[in-house]
Amino acid sequence: MKIIGFIIFLSLASWLLVCWVIVPEAPLEIFLGMLAPLLVGIFTLILVEKIYRREPAKLTSFMASAFLVKMVLYGVYVLLILGWYSFQPTPFIVSFSIYFVGLHMVEALYFRSLFNGGTCGMELREAE
């Protein structure tokens, strides 16, 4: 299974399971807590793979810049969600924190495999 498909499947399956079994009264909060880390994680995986394949020397500066952009993006996202929507903040914050950490762990494992010569099943095709 490709890494992006895997993390999408895992994220959606865990969201459904948590909403069904643990917190059935907060599906929107849990989904919104998952959404930003999932989308940013997918985008990061794609860009890192492309940069690493084309120009590995630029990867460190990209990852430093991406870190700063992601921190600002996450901060704005959390403030917008908590300020804009009137819902239970605790399930959102817990969901966001768990998906943030979990997806970053998956990214780290993928990057380790990528930098050791593997692809973990994710292959980006160049436009011809």
C-alpha positions, 0 to 999 in steps of 0.5 A, a space after each residue: 500500500 502506498 504511504 499516502 493511501 495508508 495514512 489516509 486510510 488509517 486516519 479515516 478509519 481511526 476517526 470513524 472508530 473513535 466517533 463510533 466507540 469513544 466519543 460519538 457526540 463529537 465527530 466534527 471536532 475529531 474530524 477537524 482535529 485530524 484534517 490539518 495534520 493529515 493534509 499538511 502531512 500529505 503535502 510534506 511527504 510529496 514535496 520532500 520526496 520530489 526535492 530529495 529525488 531532484 536536488 537532495 542538497 536543497 532538502 535541509 533548507 526546505 525542511 527548515 522553511 517548511 517547519 516554520 510555515 507549518 507552525 504558523 499554519 497550525 497556529 492559525 488553523 487552531 485559532 480559526 477553528 476555536 474562534 470561529 466554531 462553537 463546539 466542544 474544544 477538548 475533543 478537537 484539541 485532543 484529536 489535533 494533538 494525537 493526529 499531529 504527533 502520530 502523523 509526524 511519527 509516520 513521516 519520520 519513519 518514511 523519511 528514514 526509509 527514503 533517506 536509506 534508499 527505499 520509497 516505502 511504496 510511494 513513487 512519484 512519477 515525473 511529468 514527461 
